């Protein structure tokens, strides 16, 4: 996580003065791809101008709330925060920190586990959690789930704290333990009930590889049949897997991902609407406008004006 030093914060490119791009930096353990900190510590680090702005990290940020209430905004969706809320912000997503009704940062007690995409070990069961794009950003935990997640987070926090007093050989083992504990935490998250019809396990390997390919190719590949051919499945098999996992067709998920990126570019950059369309693979501005209005329910210009 970035430190109080504003050199670690930079304004986003592409003409936008509004979004703060946040690069991972751990001031206490600069070589470690994980940090554990309290929400109060985060508040102390943030400059007021940064706290009030939307931010876009290049790392994962898990926030487990233990006290207080507020509302977080992640990719244009409001998420109420209360004891038992678990937030997961992924690299590239745009957030506003949990806020109180007056618009200031909420008075929360929460623990943050921040980590780079490369830090967790490659465990297949965690891919549904750490992949960007389609996964839920918030969970409202039951009492049983909250106790289990609290224990898992506390164990990571305890091991992280020991690094400050360990010699090199001990620290090396602790870092490996932290990677495994983080993997266990992510597997616990993979077991959580998901909102609506979301059940990635029901889509099996077909849905898993489709998610990864969609994240890589959504700007250049728009048809479900193209994904199916590229992945070696029939269009029917791909759509069946997507319906089982999410209740939506492969084409719906492709359109959702393109629309999400369009929203980000429209609101968080100063690019002309036509340029946004071209970046997402639309050769004609009118086609982009029709797609956006059909998918989002507003024209690109109206959406940009409303959100800003």
Buried (B, 14 or more C-beta within 10 A) or exposed (E): BBBEEEEBBEEBEEEBEBBBBBEBBBBBBEEBBBBBBBBEEBBEBBEEEBBBBBBBBEBBBBBBBBEBBBBBBBBEEEBEBBBBBBBBBBBBBBBBBBBBEEEEBBBBEBBBBBBBBEBBEEBEEBBBBBBBBBBBBBBBBEEEBBEBBBEBBEBBBEBBEEBEEEEEEEBEEBBEBBBEBBBBBBBBBBEBEBEEEBBBBBBEEBBBBBBEBBBEBBBEBBEBBBBBEEBEBEBEBBBBBBBBBBEBBBBBBBBBBBBBBBBBBBBBBBBEBBBBBBBBBBEEBEEBBEBBBEBBEBBBEEBBEEEE
